Amino acid sequence: MWLLCGMHVGFIPASVDSRAVKHLQVTVHVDEDHAPEFFELLADSPAIAEARLVDWSMTASDQSTLLYTVEGDPTAVADRAADTAGIESVELSETTRGRTYVLVVMRPLETPLFGAIHRASTQAGLVVRKPIVYRDGTMAARVVGDAAPLQRALDAAPEGVDVRIDEIGRLRGRADDPVAGLSDRQREAVAVALELGYYGQPRGATHEDVAAELGCAPATASDHLQKAEATIVRAVMAEFGTGV
């Protein structure tokens, strides 16, 4: 069953121009009876706050290498994954600020859910963008491609997998750059603040210091920084919706 903005659908709506490259933002739900153990570990384990698939090597062979970041207890991933069907090996990095890199070698075609990701990632005319986010029992991703391969990917969903299409539209020409939404003066203010150590821990500069460098009043410098910060945060959080 496929869901579009809360409505049951089985296709990409005809209202979206079929000649344009599509951009879909989707959230995947997996029935408990069909959820692979490794998916449950990443998406629904009390030991893991969030996991992200940040890079991968998807080959035509029966093995793929995936790089995750995990916020939480990495030993829970390593211990349980070692006994999970389809997992060849798991290696952990050092944990820094609660985040650990996890390198996984797996046989994705042995598990329908990961097999579907593998097929989508290797299908001509389709790109699954990074990262894929596992959180609160779901998996969130962005997909780009032409209408036909996107539709084939939707049609090939394994049993027990529901996908909610949160957003669908054309892929825009502007680069995915949160800073692109800043005015020249806001960009300058942020650059000066960074150079002076305003965003350091502990903070190495004040609004007054930034204002002196910009040649404006402290209240004006504060306004530039606040608006720039709000724009950047909104752009980053919009990657997978306001819940991320």
Secondary structure as UniProt FT lines:
FT   STRAND          2..4
FT   TURN            5..6
FT   STRAND          7..9
FT   TURN            14..15
FT   TURN            18..19
FT   STRAND          22..30
FT   TURN            32..34
FT   HELIX           37..44
FT   TURN            46..47
FT   STRAND          48..57
FT   STRAND          64..72
FT   HELIX           74..81
FT   TURN            82..83
FT   TURN            85..86
FT   STRAND          87..92
FT   TURN            97..98
FT   STRAND          99..106
FT   HELIX           108..110
FT   HELIX           112..121
FT   TURN            124..125
FT   STRAND          126..135
FT   TURN            136..137
FT   STRAND          138..145
FT   HELIX           147..155
FT   TURN            159..160
FT   STRAND          161..170
FT   HELIX           178..181
FT   HELIX           184..196
FT   TURN            197..199
FT   HELIX           207..214
FT   HELIX           218..237
FT   TURN            238..239
FT   TURN            242..243
//
